Amino acid sequence: MIRGLKESDIEQIHELGNKLFPNFSKVNNFTFIEKNRFIKVLVYEENEIIKGFLMFTELDETIDILDIIVKSEFRNKNIASCLMDYMISNLKDSVKLLTLEVRKSNKPAILLYKKFGFEIVNVRKKYYSDGEDALLMGRRLEK
Ligand SMILES: CC(C)(COP(=O)(O)OP(=O)(O)OC[C@H]1O[C@@H](n2cnc3c(N)ncnc32)[C@H](O)[C@@H]1OP(=O)(O)O)[C@@H](O)C(=O)NCCC(=O)NCCS
């Protein structure tokens, strides 16, 4: 089941998010997420296990995907695709552009985004603290 974030999810979200970057749980406490009207989190839950989540911001015409992660034992089972599908199917009509940044080396994520119509629009040199480049990807929505 895909649904919005509940306070009781936060421990599992933090555990998963800290695998993306170590400061995740410090930056994203529940109150911060709940109080920030621009941040949205979709969780993929089955039997009270959060198998993956998608975090994004919605600002006027633009959605920016911040993080998407699926627990390693549940990968390649279409969970990230379901989260992306759910988000895209429920966008407000006012949204015209989807954007995100991804590590140049992150092939699975790049292929996931390409599957959902994203294209590489720019390279941000040495964007990450370890010196890796980021690819800026985007998808324009035609409505
Ligand atoms: C990227 C990630 C979210 C994909 O989740 P997933 O649930 O396994 O993805 P899906 O099963 O829905 O696969 C969707 C598409 O992604 C691509 N993909 C996913 N895993 C892949 C892999 N190991 N190798 C190549 N392509 C892959 C494929 O294009 C796939 O489509 P297909 O099955 O039609 O070929 C997952 O690998 C993950 O959590 N990675 C670590 C976190 C991360 O790097 N997040 C992105 C940056 S925030």
The ligand as an SDF file (V2000), in Angstrom:
LIG
                    3D

 48 50  0  0  0  0  0  0  0  0999 V2000
   17.0530    3.1030   -7.3890 C   0  0  0  0  0  0  0  0  0  0  0  0
   16.0990    2.2560   -6.5590 C   0  0  0  0  0  0  0  0  0  0  0  0
   15.1920    3.1950   -5.7380 C   0  0  0  0  0  0  0  0  0  0  0  0
   15.2220    1.4000   -7.4860 C   0  0  0  0  0  0  0  0  0  0  0  0
   14.2470    0.7280   -6.6980 O   0  0  0  0  0  0  0  0  0  0  0  0
   13.5550   -0.6420   -7.1950 P   0  0  0  0  0  0  0  0  0  0  0  0
   12.2960   -0.8210   -6.4050 O   0  0  0  0  0  0  0  0  0  0  0  0
   14.5210   -1.7390   -7.1600 O   0  0  0  0  0  0  0  0  0  0  0  0
   13.1970   -0.2700   -8.7070 O   0  0  0  0  0  0  0  0  0  0  0  0
   12.1360   -0.9850   -9.6630 P   0  0  0  0  0  0  0  0  0  0  0  0
   12.1000   -2.4610   -9.3490 O   0  0  0  0  0  0  0  0  0  0  0  0
   10.8640   -0.2450   -9.6280 O   0  0  0  0  0  0  0  0  0  0  0  0
   12.8460   -0.8010  -11.0620 O   0  0  0  0  0  0  0  0  0  0  0  0
   12.5320    0.2940  -11.8910 C   0  0  0  0  0  0  0  0  0  0  0  0
   13.5820    0.4930  -12.9660 C   0  0  0  0  0  0  0  0  0  0  0  0
   14.7890    0.9300  -12.3770 O   0  0  0  0  0  0  0  0  0  0  0  0
   15.8970    0.4240  -13.1020 C   0  0  0  0  0  0  0  0  0  0  0  0
   16.6670   -0.4310  -12.1780 N   0  0  0  0  0  0  0  0  0  0  0  0
   16.3490   -0.7430  -10.8970 C   0  0  0  0  0  0  0  0  0  0  0  0
   17.3440   -1.5010  -10.3480 N   0  0  0  0  0  0  0  0  0  0  0  0
   18.2770   -1.6490  -11.3060 C   0  0  0  0  0  0  0  0  0  0  0  0
   19.5510   -2.2830  -11.3400 C   0  0  0  0  0  0  0  0  0  0  0  0
   20.0420   -2.9550  -10.2880 N   0  0  0  0  0  0  0  0  0  0  0  0
   20.2790   -2.2050  -12.4850 N   0  0  0  0  0  0  0  0  0  0  0  0
   19.8110   -1.5400  -13.5510 C   0  0  0  0  0  0  0  0  0  0  0  0
   18.6020   -0.9090  -13.5760 N   0  0  0  0  0  0  0  0  0  0  0  0
   17.8570   -0.9530  -12.4570 C   0  0  0  0  0  0  0  0  0  0  0  0
   15.3280   -0.3500  -14.2600 C   0  0  0  0  0  0  0  0  0  0  0  0
   15.1970    0.5480  -15.3410 O   0  0  0  0  0  0  0  0  0  0  0  0
   13.9560   -0.7410  -13.7380 C   0  0  0  0  0  0  0  0  0  0  0  0
   13.0250   -0.9000  -14.7520 O   0  0  0  0  0  0  0  0  0  0  0  0
   12.7540   -2.3550  -15.4250 P   0  0  0  0  0  0  0  0  0  0  0  0
   12.5030   -3.2840  -14.2760 O   0  0  0  0  0  0  0  0  0  0  0  0
   11.5700   -2.1170  -16.2730 O   0  0  0  0  0  0  0  0  0  0  0  0
   14.0210   -2.6700  -16.1590 O   0  0  0  0  0  0  0  0  0  0  0  0
   16.8730    1.2840   -5.6090 C   0  0  0  0  0  0  0  0  0  0  0  0
   17.8710    0.6210   -6.3440 O   0  0  0  0  0  0  0  0  0  0  0  0
   17.4980    1.9520   -4.3980 C   0  0  0  0  0  0  0  0  0  0  0  0
   16.8760    2.0870   -3.3490 O   0  0  0  0  0  0  0  0  0  0  0  0
   18.7640    2.3750   -4.5370 N   0  0  0  0  0  0  0  0  0  0  0  0
   19.4990    3.0030   -3.4150 C   0  0  0  0  0  0  0  0  0  0  0  0
   18.9980    4.3880   -3.1400 C   0  0  0  0  0  0  0  0  0  0  0  0
   19.2490    5.3440   -4.2900 C   0  0  0  0  0  0  0  0  0  0  0  0
   20.3170    5.3290   -4.8780 O   0  0  0  0  0  0  0  0  0  0  0  0
   18.2380    6.1840   -4.5930 N   0  0  0  0  0  0  0  0  0  0  0  0
   18.3220    7.1490   -5.6790 C   0  0  0  0  0  0  0  0  0  0  0  0
   18.9780    8.4100   -5.2910 C   0  0  0  0  0  0  0  0  0  0  0  0
   18.1080    9.3030   -4.0370 S   0  0  0  0  0  0  0  0  0  0  0  0
  1  2  1  0
  2  3  1  0
  2  4  1  0
  2 36  1  0
  4  5  1  0
  5  6  1  0
  6  7  2  0
  6  8  1  0
  6  9  1  0
  9 10  1  0
 10 11  2  0
 10 12  1  0
 10 13  1  0
 13 14  1  0
 14 15  1  0
 15 16  1  0
 15 30  1  0
 16 17  1  0
 17 18  1  0
 17 28  1  0
 18 19  1  0
 18 27  1  0
 19 20  2  0
 20 21  1  0
 21 22  1  0
 21 27  2  0
 22 23  1  0
 22 24  2  0
 24 25  1  0
 25 26  2  0
 26 27  1  0
 28 29  1  0
 28 30  1  0
 30 31  1  0
 31 32  1  0
 32 33  2  0
 32 34  1  0
 32 35  1  0
 36 37  1  0
 36 38  1  0
 38 39  2  0
 38 40  1  0
 40 41  1  0
 41 42  1  0
 42 43  1  0
 43 44  2  0
 43 45  1  0
 45 46  1  0
 46 47  1  0
 47 48  1  0
M  END
$$$$
